[in-house]
Amino acid sequence: MLDTYNPPWMTEDLEIFKDAVNKFYTREFAPHSEKWTKQGMVDRDAWNKAGAAGLLCASIPEEFGGAGGDYRHEAILAEEMERTGVVGFGNTVHSLICAHYLNAYGTDEQKSHILPKMASGEMVCAIAMTEPGTGSDLQSVKTTALKEGNQYVINGSKTFISNGQLADLVIVVAKTDPSQGAKGISLMLVETNGTEGFARGRNLDKMGQHAADTSELFFDNVKVPATSVLGGEEGRGFYQLMQQLPAERLIIAAQGLGAMERAIDITVEYTRERKTFGNAIFDYQNTQYKLAECKATWMAARAMVDQLTMQLLKGELDANSAAAAKFWVTERQCEVIDTCLQFFGGYGYMDEYPISRMYTDARVQRIYGGSNEIMRMLVARSL
């Protein structure tokens, strides 16, 4: 099967970590996937279990409660989640995105107060960028965080927020100076427990990824201390967002890799067992050709992502290359899963078959993290 392949950045220690992650997901999370899908979110204690197992904030320094790893650990966590069929667990947002905003830009006090709680699972984090009228154009956010004395007052609304129903901490993209455009954007740290004026809207119904809580969030004169600005300095938010985007977009491509691998593996298994006209579906030349093309596509995607992963580890990954990987791999992910689903016939259209859910789950990969149209624009500007 495809998961026997080892990328060039893999080490013996990472192999041990990968095996432990796979076993944890298989034992602790995969059996609950159906329940989580029906209830629209993972169980809250799943976060505590992952924290106790050392799977949260794996790439955050040990001094702040993390495991002291690097991007490779996060990539393994993301890919193994896809391979084992675990759905809805928003650790990528929590550990790779939110935790790294804090680790890179937070004050010592912010990091010491928040990161250990995120690593243990005591605190679940979300980042609130998108607004009802603002998608990829972050410079146009309407949410404000205006300073009044020794506090900020936040007003606005956000939508499509991953981990929104369970978040204990929300990193809010807001304008601290609406007259300054992108230079007036700051990232605000809002702890949700008992915070007056903060409200969660409904857990949004989606085409796929039904076990992932995706929410509307509302801020009505929410008052937070002056120390809630990430890094302690206003106007740095847009820069902070842009600096973290390459890793965020590369991890989406890594998720696409894991999904492609699982789709091919389960399709090979199904077509070898399923018979039609007295022959296994796999024995037909068309099946073999199509699945060979799927494997070749996966190999190309794997090579691209591995090369960029090594660049990222050296601090050399540029935003345009990450954008190219994000749009190319996610589109190949959708194509491969569509090809695989066809071999299941009518069963591929039934939700009890994993390939059906993989098909609908994959579609959003081309939208979040910056739409693929925006990714193409970024790449084109670099030509």
TIKOLMAR-925995 format. One line per field, with one value per residue: x, y, z of N, C-alpha, C in turn; residue in three letters. Coordinates in steps of 0.2 Angstrom, whole numbers, always signed. Layout:
// residues N
n_xx X  ...
n_yy Y  ...
n_zz Z  ...
ca_xx X  ...
ca_yy Y  ...
ca_zz Z  ...
c_xx X  ...
c_yy Y  ...
c_zz Z  ...
r ALA  ...
This chain:
// residues 383
n_xx +4  +1  +5  +17  +28  +42  +45  +59  +62  +60  +64  +71  +66  +55  +48  +44  +36  +26  +20  +15  +6  -3  -8  -14  -24  -31  -36  -42  -49  -54  -65  -75  -79  -91  -101  -97  -99  -113  -116  -110  -98  -82  -80  -78  -69  -60  -50  -43  -38  -29  -20  -15  -8  +2  +0  -4  +1  +13  +24  +28  +40  +47  +47  +36  +26  +24  +29  +41  +45  +45  +39  +38  +32  +19  +15  +15  +5  -6  -7  -9  -21  -29  -27  -31  -44  -50  -61  -65  -57  -50  -35  -25  -28  -28  -15  -5  -8  -14  -6  +6  +6  +5  +17  +27  +24  +19  +19  +31  +23  +10  +13  +17  +5  -5  +0  +4  -8  -15  -7  -10  -23  -33  -37  -45  -41  -46  -45  -51  -55  -62  -76  -94  -96  -83  -71  -57  -51  -43  -39  -50  -58  -71  -73  -70  -58  -57  -47  -51  -47  -39  -42  -48  -62  -72  -81  -91  -93  -90  -88  -89  -79  -68  -67  -75  -87  -82  -71  -60  -52  -51  -42  -44  -46  -45  -48  -39  -36  -46  -43  -32  -31  -23  -12  -18  -23  -25  -21  -31  -32  -45  -52  -65  -73  -86  -85  -93  -104  -99  -104  -109  -114  -125  -120  -113  -121  -114  -108  -98  -86  -93  -91  -83  -84  -90  -92  -102  -97  -100  -97  -101  -98  -87  -76  -59  -43  -30  -18  -22  -18  -10  +7  +8  +8  +0  -7  +1  -5  -8  +4  +9  -1  +2  +16  +14  +7  +14  +17  +4  -3  +4  +2  -11  -10  -3  -13  -21  -13  -13  -26  -28  -20  -27  -39  -35  -29  -41  -49  -41  -42  -56  -59  -52  -59  -73  -84  -89  -98  -92  -78  -65  -66  -54  -47  -50  -44  -46  -49  -36  -28  -33  -31  -18  -14  -19  -10  +1  -1  -2  +11  +18  +12  +16  +30  +32  +26  +35  +47  +45  +42  +55  +61  +54  +58  +71  +69  +67  +55  +45  +31  +24  +27  +22  +8  +6  +8  -3  -15  -13  -11  -23  -33  -29  -31  -46  -49  -43  -50  -63  -61  -58  -70  -79  -77  -84  -96  -114  -113  -103  -110  -116  -117  -113  -101  -84  -78  -87  -90  -77  -76  -85  -79  -67  -70  -69  -56  -51  -55  -54  -41  -37  -43  -42  -42  -37  -24  -19  -17  -8  +3  +5  +8  +22  +28
n_yy -6  +12  +19  +14  +20  +31  +47  +58  +66  +59  +51  +39  +42  +49  +40  +31  +40  +42  +29  +28  +39  +34  +23  +28  +37  +27  +18  +27  +38  +35  +25  +33  +41  +40  +44  +57  +63  +63  +71  +83  +88  +84  +75  +84  +79  +73  +81  +83  +70  +69  +79  +73  +63  +69  +74  +87  +103  +99  +104  +115  +123  +115  +122  +129  +120  +112  +98  +100  +97  +99  +106  +93  +84  +89  +88  +74  +71  +77  +70  +56  +57  +58  +46  +36  +38  +47  +60  +78  +82  +96  +99  +104  +118  +122  +118  +120  +132  +142  +140  +143  +156  +162  +157  +163  +177  +181  +189  +185  +183  +181  +169  +160  +159  +154  +144  +132  +127  +125  +115  +104  +102  +108  +121  +125  +131  +143  +152  +168  +174  +175  +184  +188  +196  +196  +186  +180  +192  +199  +212  +219  +217  +220  +220  +227  +233  +243  +254  +258  +267  +256  +245  +235  +236  +226  +224  +215  +202  +185  +171  +154  +148  +137  +125  +132  +130  +124  +132  +139  +149  +162  +169  +184  +192  +209  +227  +238  +251  +258  +267  +264  +254  +239  +241  +244  +232  +221  +206  +199  +192  +183  +176  +165  +160  +164  +177  +193  +198  +190  +178  +162  +157  +147  +130  +127  +119  +109  +104  +93  +86  +84  +81  +91  +105  +120  +137  +152  +167  +180  +197  +208  +223  +217  +216  +217  +215  +227  +220  +210  +211  +203  +200  +212  +224  +236  +235  +225  +214  +210  +208  +197  +187  +185  +180  +167  +160  +151  +139  +135  +133  +123  +113  +110  +105  +93  +86  +83  +74  +63  +60  +56  +45  +36  +35  +28  +16  +10  +8  +0  -11  -14  -16  -27  -37  -36  -42  -43  -49  -61  -58  -51  -33  -26  -34  -29  -21  -7  -3  -5  +3  +16  +16  +16  +28  +36  +33  +38  +51  +54  +51  +61  +72  +69  +70  +84  +90  +85  +90  +104  +103  +101  +112  +121  +117  +122  +135  +141  +141  +149  +160  +159  +146  +138  +142  +137  +123  +121  +124  +115  +102  +100  +100  +89  +80  +80  +75  +62  +56  +56  +48  +36  +34  +31  +17  +11  +11  +11  +10  +19  +31  +30  +35  +27  +21  +25  +31  +39  +50  +55  +61  +72  +78  +82  +93  +106  +109  +116  +128  +134  +141  +151  +153  +143  +150  +163  +158  +155  +167  +173  +165  +168  +181  +180  +176
n_zz +0  -2  +10  +14  +9  +12  +15  +11  +21  +33  +48  +60  +72  +69  +62  +73  +80  +70  +70  +82  +82  +72  +79  +90  +84  +77  +88  +98  +91  +78  +80  +85  +75  +67  +77  +80  +67  +66  +77  +74  +78  +87  +102  +117  +126  +118  +114  +126  +128  +117  +120  +132  +126  +120  +107  +104  +99  +95  +88  +96  +107  +121  +133  +133  +135  +124  +112  +107  +94  +76  +60  +53  +62  +63  +50  +49  +59  +52  +40  +45  +51  +40  +34  +43  +43  +52  +57  +58  +68  +74  +74  +66  +64  +77  +83  +73  +67  +76  +88  +83  +79  +91  +97  +88  +89  +101  +117  +131  +142  +136  +129  +140  +147  +139  +129  +136  +141  +129  +124  +133  +130  +138  +134  +119  +103  +91  +75  +70  +55  +43  +37  +36  +24  +19  +12  +6  +6  +17  +21  +21  +32  +43  +57  +72  +85  +96  +106  +123  +136  +147  +140  +126  +115  +106  +91  +80  +67  +63  +52  +46  +55  +60  +73  +81  +89  +100  +105  +117  +116  +105  +91  +85  +70  +68  +66  +73  +70  +60  +49  +43  +34  +29  +37  +49  +55  +68  +78  +90  +106  +112  +126  +128  +139  +149  +144  +142  +130  +120  +108  +102  +86  +76  +74  +59  +45  +33  +16  +17  +29  +41  +55  +59  +69  +64  +64  +67  +74  +86  +91  +102  +108  +116  +129  +132  +140  +138  +136  +127  +114  +101  +104  +109  +102  +92  +75  +68  +64  +50  +44  +52  +49  +35  +36  +41  +32  +22  +28  +33  +21  +15  +24  +21  +8  +12  +19  +9  +2  +11  +10  -3  -3  +6  -2  -13  -8  -2  -13  -21  -13  -12  -26  -29  -21  -25  -37  -54  -67  -66  -64  -54  -51  -51  -60  -73  -87  -89  -75  -70  -77  -74  -60  -59  -65  -55  -45  -50  -50  -37  -33  -40  -33  -20  -21  -24  -12  -3  -6  -4  +9  +14  +11  +19  +31  +31  +32  +20  +12  +0  -1  -14  -19  -9  -11  -24  -22  -14  -22  -33  -27  -20  -30  -37  -28  -27  -40  -40  -29  -35  -46  -40  -33  -43  -46  -36  -39  -37  -23  -20  -19  -7  +9  +19  +15  +15  +5  -1  +8  +9  -4  -3  +8  +3  -5  +1  +2  -8  -6  +8  +17  +8  -7  -22  -33  -29  -25  -38  -43  -35  -38  -52  -51  -48  -59
ca_xx +0  +5  +8  +24  +33  +45  +48  +66  +63  +58  +70  +69  +62  +49  +44  +41  +31  +21  +17  +11  +0  -8  -11  -18  -30  -35  -39  -45  -53  -58  -71  -80  -80  -99  -104  -95  -102  -120  -117  -108  -92  -79  -81  -73  -63  -55  -44  -39  -35  -24  -15  -11  -4  +7  -1  -6  +7  +19  +30  +30  +45  +45  +47  +29  +22  +24  +33  +48  +46  +45  +34  +37  +28  +12  +13  +13  -2  -12  -8  -11  -28  -33  -26  -35  -52  -52  -64  -68  -53  -47  -29  -21  -30  -26  -8  +0  -9  -15  -1  +12  +5  +7  +24  +31  +23  +16  +24  +32  +17  +5  +15  +17  -1  -9  +2  +4  -16  -17  -4  -13  -30  -37  -39  -45  -41  -49  -44  -57  -53  -68  -83  -100  -95  -76  -68  -50  -48  -42  -38  -57  -62  -75  -73  -65  -55  -55  -45  -54  -43  -34  -45  -51  -69  -72  -87  -91  -95  -86  -91  -85  -74  -66  -67  -79  -91  -78  -65  -60  -48  -51  -38  -48  -43  -49  -45  -38  -36  -49  -41  -25  -31  -19  -8  -23  -26  -21  -24  -34  -33  -51  -54  -72  -77  -89  -84  -99  -104  -97  -109  -108  -120  -126  -115  -115  -122  -110  -108  -94  -83  -98  -89  -79  -88  -89  -97  -103  -95  -102  -94  -105  -95  -83  -71  -53  -38  -25  -13  -24  -16  -5  +13  +8  +9  -5  -5  +6  -8  -8  +11  +9  -4  +6  +22  +13  +3  +17  +16  -3  -5  +8  -1  -17  -8  -1  -19  -23  -9  -16  -33  -27  -17  -32  -43  -32  -29  -47  -51  -38  -44  -63  -59  -49  -64  -79  -84  -94  -97  -87  -71  -64  -66  -47  -44  -51  -39  -48  -47  -29  -25  -36  -28  -11  -14  -20  -4  +6  -3  +0  +18  +20  +10  +21  +37  +31  +26  +41  +53  +43  +43  +62  +63  +51  +63  +77  +67  +67  +49  +42  +23  +21  +28  +16  +2  +6  +6  -10  -20  -12  -12  -30  -37  -28  -35  -53  -49  -41  -56  -68  -60  -59  -77  -83  -76  -88  -103  -119  -111  -99  -114  -119  -113  -109  -95  -80  -76  -93  -88  -71  -78  -88  -75  -62  -71  -68  -49  -50  -58  -51  -33  -36  -46  -37  -41  -32  -18  -16  -16  -1  +9  +5  +12  +29  +31
ca_yy +0  +18  +22  +11  +25  +35  +53  +60  +70  +55  +49  +34  +44  +51  +34  +29  +45  +41  +23  +30  +43  +30  +18  +32  +38  +20  +16  +32  +42  +32  +22  +38  +45  +40  +48  +64  +65  +64  +76  +89  +90  +79  +76  +89  +76  +71  +86  +81  +63  +70  +82  +68  +58  +73  +76  +94  +108  +95  +108  +120  +122  +111  +127  +132  +114  +108  +92  +102  +95  +104  +105  +87  +81  +92  +84  +67  +71  +78  +64  +50  +58  +56  +39  +32  +40  +51  +66  +83  +84  +102  +100  +108  +124  +123  +117  +122  +139  +146  +140  +146  +164  +164  +156  +167  +184  +182  +191  +180  +182  +177  +162  +156  +159  +151  +138  +125  +125  +122  +108  +99  +101  +112  +126  +124  +138  +145  +159  +171  +178  +176  +188  +186  +199  +196  +180  +180  +199  +200  +219  +222  +215  +225  +219  +232  +232  +250  +255  +263  +267  +251  +239  +236  +235  +222  +223  +212  +195  +181  +165  +148  +147  +130  +124  +138  +128  +122  +136  +142  +155  +164  +174  +188  +197  +215  +233  +243  +258  +257  +272  +262  +248  +233  +243  +245  +226  +217  +200  +200  +186  +183  +170  +165  +158  +170  +184  +196  +201  +185  +173  +158  +156  +140  +125  +127  +113  +109  +98  +88  +87  +85  +81  +97  +111  +126  +141  +159  +170  +187  +201  +214  +226  +213  +220  +213  +219  +230  +215  +205  +212  +198  +203  +219  +230  +236  +236  +220  +208  +208  +205  +191  +183  +183  +176  +161  +157  +146  +133  +134  +131  +117  +107  +108  +100  +87  +83  +81  +68  +58  +58  +52  +38  +32  +33  +23  +10  +7  +7  -6  -17  -15  -19  -34  -41  -35  -46  -42  -54  -67  -56  -45  -27  -25  -37  -26  -16  +0  -2  -5  +10  +22  +16  +17  +35  +39  +32  +42  +58  +54  +51  +68  +77  +67  +73  +91  +92  +83  +95  +110  +102  +102  +120  +125  +116  +126  +142  +144  +140  +155  +160  +157  +139  +135  +143  +132  +116  +121  +123  +109  +95  +99  +99  +82  +76  +79  +71  +55  +53  +55  +42  +30  +33  +28  +10  +8  +11  +14  +10  +25  +36  +29  +38  +22  +20  +30  +35  +44  +55  +58  +65  +78  +81  +85  +99  +112  +110  +120  +135  +137  +143  +155  +150  +141  +156  +167  +154  +155  +174  +174  +162  +171  +187  +179  +174
ca_zz +0  -3  +16  +16  +6  +17  +12  +12  +28  +38  +52  +64  +78  +66  +61  +79  +81  +65  +72  +89  +80  +69  +83  +94  +80  +76  +94  +102  +88  +73  +82  +86  +69  +65  +82  +79  +61  +68  +82  +71  +81  +91  +109  +120  +129  +113  +115  +132  +127  +112  +124  +137  +122  +117  +100  +103  +100  +94  +86  +100  +112  +128  +138  +133  +136  +118  +112  +105  +87  +71  +55  +51  +67  +61  +44  +51  +62  +47  +35  +48  +52  +34  +32  +48  +43  +58  +54  +62  +74  +71  +77  +62  +66  +84  +84  +68  +65  +81  +92  +80  +79  +98  +98  +84  +90  +107  +122  +135  +146  +132  +128  +146  +150  +134  +126  +140  +141  +122  +123  +137  +128  +142  +130  +112  +100  +84  +73  +67  +50  +38  +39  +31  +18  +17  +12  +6  +6  +24  +22  +21  +38  +46  +64  +75  +92  +98  +113  +127  +142  +148  +137  +119  +114  +100  +88  +73  +67  +59  +50  +44  +60  +62  +81  +84  +95  +106  +106  +123  +114  +98  +89  +81  +66  +69  +64  +79  +67  +53  +44  +41  +30  +31  +43  +55  +57  +74  +81  +97  +110  +116  +130  +128  +145  +153  +142  +141  +123  +115  +107  +96  +82  +75  +71  +52  +41  +27  +12  +20  +35  +46  +62  +61  +71  +60  +67  +67  +80  +86  +96  +104  +114  +120  +132  +133  +142  +133  +135  +123  +107  +100  +103  +113  +98  +87  +68  +66  +62  +43  +43  +56  +45  +29  +38  +43  +27  +18  +32  +33  +15  +14  +28  +17  +3  +16  +21  +2  +1  +15  +8  -9  -1  +8  -7  -18  -4  +0  -19  -23  -9  -14  -33  -29  -18  -28  -43  -59  -73  -64  -63  -49  -54  -52  -66  -79  -89  -87  -68  -68  -80  -70  -53  -61  -66  -48  -41  -53  -48  -30  -33  -41  -27  -14  -23  -23  -5  +1  -8  -1  +16  +16  +10  +25  +37  +31  +32  +13  +8  -1  -1  -20  -20  -5  -15  -30  -19  -11  -27  -37  -24  -18  -36  -39  -22  -29  -46  -38  -26  -39  -50  -35  -31  -48  -45  -31  -42  -33  -16  -19  -18  -1  +15  +24  +12  +17  -1  -2  +13  +7  -9  -1  +13  -1  -9  +4  +2  -14  -4  +14  +17  +2  -13  -27  -38  -26  -26  -45  -44  -31  -42  -58  -50  -47  -65
c_xx +4  +8  +15  +29  +35  +47  +55  +67  +62  +64  +67  +64  +55  +45  +41  +35  +25  +17  +13  +5  -5  -11  -16  -25  -35  -39  -44  -50  -57  -65  -77  -82  -88  -102  -103  -98  -109  -121  -114  -101  -89  -81  -76  -67  -58  -49  -40  -35  -29  -18  -11  -7  +2  +6  -3  +0  +13  +25  +31  +35  +42  +44  +40  +24  +21  +29  +40  +50  +46  +39  +32  +32  +20  +10  +11  +6  -7  -13  -11  -19  -32  -32  -30  -42  -54  -55  -66  -63  -49  -40  -24  -22  -27  -18  -3  -1  -9  -9  +5  +12  +7  +15  +29  +30  +21  +22  +25  +26  +11  +7  +15  +10  -5  -6  +2  -4  -18  -13  -7  -21  -35  -40  -39  -45  -43  -46  -49  -55  -59  -74  -88  -99  -88  -73  -60  -47  -48  -41  -45  -61  -65  -75  -68  -64  -53  -53  -49  -51  -38  -37  -47  -58  -70  -79  -87  -93  -91  -90  -86  -79  -73  -65  -71  -84  -88  -72  -66  -56  -49  -46  -42  -44  -47  -45  -45  -37  -39  -47  -35  -25  -27  -15  -12  -25  -21  -24  -25  -35  -40  -52  -62  -76  -79  -88  -91  -99  -102  -102  -107  -114  -121  -120  -117  -116  -118  -111  -104  -91  -88  -96  -85  -84  -85  -94  -97  -101  -97  -99  -97  -102  -91  -77  -65  -48  -33  -20  -16  -22  -10  +2  +14  +9  +4  -2  +0  +2  -8  -1  +11  +5  -1  +12  +20  +9  +7  +16  +9  -5  -2  +4  -8  -15  -6  -7  -22  -19  -12  -22  -32  -24  -23  -37  -41  -31  -35  -50  -48  -41  -51  -63  -56  -55  -71  -79  -90  -93  -92  -80  -71  -63  -59  -44  -45  -46  -40  -47  -40  -26  -27  -32  -21  -10  -15  -14  +1  +5  -1  +7  +21  +18  +15  +28  +37  +31  +32  +47  +51  +44  +51  +64  +60  +56  +69  +76  +67  +61  +46  +34  +20  +22  +23  +9  +1  +4  -1  -15  -19  -13  -20  -34  -35  -31  -42  -53  -48  -47  -62  -67  -61  -66  -81  -82  -81  -95  -108  -117  -106  -103  -117  -115  -110  -103  -90  -78  -81  -91  -82  -72  -80  -83  -69  -63  -69  -60  -47  -52  -55  -43  -32  -38  -41  -37  -36  -25  -15  -14  -9  +5  +10  +9  +20  +32  +35
c_yy +6  +21  +19  +15  +29  +41  +54  +63  +65  +52  +43  +36  +46  +45  +31  +34  +43  +35  +24  +34  +39  +25  +22  +34  +32  +18  +21  +36  +39  +28  +27  +42  +46  +44  +55  +67  +67  +70  +83  +91  +84  +80  +80  +85  +73  +75  +85  +75  +65  +74  +78  +64  +62  +75  +83  +98  +104  +99  +114  +119  +119  +116  +130  +126  +110  +102  +94  +99  +101  +102  +98  +83  +83  +88  +77  +66  +72  +72  +58  +51  +56  +49  +34  +34  +44  +58  +71  +85  +90  +104  +104  +115  +126  +123  +120  +130  +143  +146  +143  +154  +166  +163  +161  +175  +186  +185  +185  +178  +178  +170  +157  +155  +154  +144  +132  +123  +122  +115  +103  +98  +105  +118  +124  +131  +138  +151  +162  +176  +180  +180  +187  +190  +199  +189  +180  +187  +201  +208  +222  +220  +221  +225  +224  +231  +239  +251  +260  +262  +261  +244  +240  +233  +232  +222  +220  +205  +191  +174  +160  +147  +140  +130  +129  +136  +127  +127  +139  +149  +156  +170  +178  +193  +203  +221  +237  +250  +257  +262  +270  +256  +242  +235  +244  +238  +223  +211  +200  +193  +187  +176  +170  +163  +164  +177  +187  +199  +196  +180  +169  +157  +148  +136  +124  +120  +114  +103  +92  +90  +89  +85  +87  +103  +117  +131  +149  +162  +178  +190  +207  +217  +222  +216  +215  +217  +222  +225  +210  +206  +207  +201  +210  +225  +230  +237  +230  +214  +206  +205  +198  +186  +180  +179  +169  +157  +151  +139  +130  +131  +124  +111  +105  +103  +93  +83  +80  +74  +62  +55  +54  +45  +34  +30  +28  +16  +6  +5  +0  -12  -19  -18  -26  -39  -41  -38  -44  -46  -59  -65  -51  -39  -25  -28  -34  -21  -9  +2  -1  +1  +16  +22  +18  +25  +39  +38  +37  +49  +59  +55  +58  +73  +75  +71  +81  +93  +90  +88  +102  +109  +103  +109  +123  +123  +120  +133  +145  +143  +147  +154  +157  +150  +136  +136  +138  +125  +116  +120  +117  +102  +95  +98  +91  +77  +75  +75  +64  +52  +52  +49  +36  +29  +29  +20  +7  +8  +14  +15  +16  +31  +36  +31  +33  +20  +26  +34  +41  +51  +59  +62  +72  +82  +85  +92  +106  +114  +115  +127  +138  +137  +147  +151  +148  +146  +161  +164  +155  +163  +176  +171  +165  +178  +186  +177  +179
c_zz +0  +4  +18  +13  +12  +14  +14  +19  +34  +42  +56  +69  +75  +64  +67  +81  +77  +67  +78  +87  +77  +74  +88  +90  +79  +82  +97  +98  +82  +75  +84  +80  +67  +70  +81  +73  +63  +72  +80  +74  +85  +98  +112  +123  +124  +113  +121  +131  +122  +116  +129  +133  +119  +110  +99  +104  +99  +92  +90  +105  +118  +133  +139  +133  +130  +118  +109  +98  +82  +66  +53  +56  +65  +55  +45  +54  +57  +43  +39  +50  +46  +33  +37  +47  +48  +54  +59  +67  +71  +74  +73  +64  +73  +85  +79  +66  +71  +86  +89  +79  +86  +99  +94  +86  +97  +112  +127  +140  +143  +131  +134  +148  +145  +132  +130  +140  +134  +121  +127  +135  +133  +139  +122  +108  +93  +82  +68  +62  +46  +41  +34  +24  +15  +18  +12  +6  +13  +25  +23  +27  +41  +54  +67  +82  +93  +105  +117  +134  +142  +145  +130  +119  +107  +98  +81  +73  +62  +57  +47  +49  +62  +70  +84  +89  +101  +109  +113  +122  +107  +97  +84  +77  +66  +67  +71  +76  +60  +48  +41  +36  +33  +37  +49  +58  +63  +75  +88  +100  +114  +119  +130  +134  +149  +151  +139  +134  +118  +114  +101  +92  +81  +72  +63  +48  +34  +22  +14  +27  +41  +53  +64  +63  +67  +61  +65  +74  +80  +92  +97  +110  +119  +122  +134  +136  +137  +132  +130  +115  +106  +99  +107  +108  +92  +80  +65  +63  +55  +41  +46  +52  +39  +31  +39  +38  +23  +22  +32  +27  +13  +18  +24  +12  +6  +17  +14  +0  +5  +13  +1  -8  +1  +3  -12  -14  -4  -7  -22  -19  -11  -21  -33  -26  -22  -35  -47  -65  -72  -63  -57  -54  -56  -58  -73  -81  -88  -80  -67  -71  -76  -63  -54  -62  -59  -44  -44  -51  -41  -29  -35  -36  -21  -15  -22  -16  -1  +0  -4  +7  +18  +15  +16  +31  +37  +31  +25  +9  +7  -2  -8  -21  -15  -8  -21  -28  -17  -16  -31  -34  -22  -24  -38  -34  -25  -35  -44  -34  -30  -44  -46  -34  -36  -48  -40  -33  -37  -25  -15  -17  -11  +5  +19  +21  +13  +11  -3  +2  +11  +1  -7  +4  +9  -4  -6  +4  -3  -12  +2  +13  +11  -4  -18  -32  -35  -26  -33  -46  -41  -35  -48  -57  -49  -53  -68
r MET  LEU  ASP  THR  TYR  ASN  PRO  PRO  TRP  MET  THR  GLU  ASP  LEU  GLU  ILE  PHE  LYS  ASP  ALA  VAL  ASN  LYS  PHE  TYR  THR  ARG  GLU  PHE  ALA  PRO  HIS  SER  GLU  LYS  TRP  THR  LYS  GLN  GLY  MET  VAL  ASP  ARG  ASP  ALA  TRP  ASN  LYS  ALA  GLY  ALA  ALA  GLY  LEU  LEU  CYS  ALA  SER  ILE  PRO  GLU  GLU  PHE  GLY  GLY  ALA  GLY  GLY  ASP  TYR  ARG  HIS  GLU  ALA  ILE  LEU  ALA  GLU  GLU  MET  GLU  ARG  THR  GLY  VAL  VAL  GLY  PHE  GLY  ASN  THR  VAL  HIS  SER  LEU  ILE  CYS  ALA  HIS  TYR  LEU  ASN  ALA  TYR  GLY  THR  ASP  GLU  GLN  LYS  SER  HIS  ILE  LEU  PRO  LYS  MET  ALA  SER  GLY  GLU  MET  VAL  CYS  ALA  ILE  ALA  MET  THR  GLU  PRO  GLY  THR  GLY  SER  ASP  LEU  GLN  SER  VAL  LYS  THR  THR  ALA  LEU  LYS  GLU  GLY  ASN  GLN  TYR  VAL  ILE  ASN  GLY  SER  LYS  THR  PHE  ILE  SER  ASN  GLY  GLN  LEU  ALA  ASP  LEU  VAL  ILE  VAL  VAL  ALA  LYS  THR  ASP  PRO  SER  GLN  GLY  ALA  LYS  GLY  ILE  SER  LEU  MET  LEU  VAL  GLU  THR  ASN  GLY  THR  GLU  GLY  PHE  ALA  ARG  GLY  ARG  ASN  LEU  ASP  LYS  MET  GLY  GLN  HIS  ALA  ALA  ASP  THR  SER  GLU  LEU  PHE  PHE  ASP  ASN  VAL  LYS  VAL  PRO  ALA  THR  SER  VAL  LEU  GLY  GLY  GLU  GLU  GLY  ARG  GLY  PHE  TYR  GLN  LEU  MET  GLN  GLN  LEU  PRO  ALA  GLU  ARG  LEU  ILE  ILE  ALA  ALA  GLN  GLY  LEU  GLY  ALA  MET  GLU  ARG  ALA  ILE  ASP  ILE  THR  VAL  GLU  TYR  THR  ARG  GLU  ARG  LYS  THR  PHE  GLY  ASN  ALA  ILE  PHE  ASP  TYR  GLN  ASN  THR  GLN  TYR  LYS  LEU  ALA  GLU  CYS  LYS  ALA  THR  TRP  MET  ALA  ALA  ARG  ALA  MET  VAL  ASP  GLN  LEU  THR  MET  GLN  LEU  LEU  LYS  GLY  GLU  LEU  ASP  ALA  ASN  SER  ALA  ALA  ALA  ALA  LYS  PHE  TRP  VAL  THR  GLU  ARG  GLN  CYS  GLU  VAL  ILE  ASP  THR  CYS  LEU  GLN  PHE  PHE  GLY  GLY  TYR  GLY  TYR  MET  ASP  GLU  TYR  PRO  ILE  SER  ARG  MET  TYR  THR  ASP  ALA  ARG  VAL  GLN  ARG  ILE  TYR  GLY  GLY  SER  ASN  GLU  ILE  MET  ARG  MET  LEU  VAL  ALA  ARG  SER  LEU
